[in-house]
Amino acid sequence: MTTVPPAIPVASAPLTREPYRASTRQNLVTLLLGTWLLVGMFVDGWAHNRFGETLETFFTPWHALFYSGFLAVAGWCFFLAAQGWQRGLRGLRAFPEGYHLAALGVPVFGLGGVGDLIWHTVFGIEVGIEALLSPTHLMLFMGGVLIVASPLGAVWRSPVPRRAPPPCAGWPCCRRRWCWRPSPSCTCTCGAC
């Protein structure tokens, strides 16, 4: 005789219909951490050109700056995805709208980082154009660009309408350099419009 155990009810968060969007503050945090990553990338490139002949190890302060920036921004992106997970979203939908680029960029960068460790161990430290065209460095750059582009994509996909300021809105017009033609919406009092 076979018995079937009763079904255990699984509590799950209700699935939301509207997309999960990051706030302006969250996008700014991503940009700030992405700036850390990109500054580390350029400092590491500088170190390859400046000290490449004398460096003998992968573990340098410049790589530490570079990879700590990656860990910070990747951790932040996973934190944002965890918030989507708590909302009941799964897979790529757990990432905020526009952050699908980061979902691709983080693993690409991670694979490039592991490859970079192996590359430097086997082939040594590159100098000059070789450092720029190294396959692992190209992967790192591509992953970094995808990560940093995520908040820009999120803002681009935002349903909130964006308005440009009027053509003549204050001090630039008073310098008589930016206001090339009169505008009915000009609020300038300098008389140049």
SULDAKA-V934150 format. One record per helix or strand of 2 or more residues. SS is the DSSP state (a for helix, b for strand). FROM is the first residue (numbers start at 1). LEN is the number of residues. Records with the same first field share a line. If there is no record, write none. Layout:
SS: FROM-LEN, FROM-LEN
//
This chain:
a: 24-28, 61-26, 91-4, 100-24, 129-5, 135-22, 171-4
//
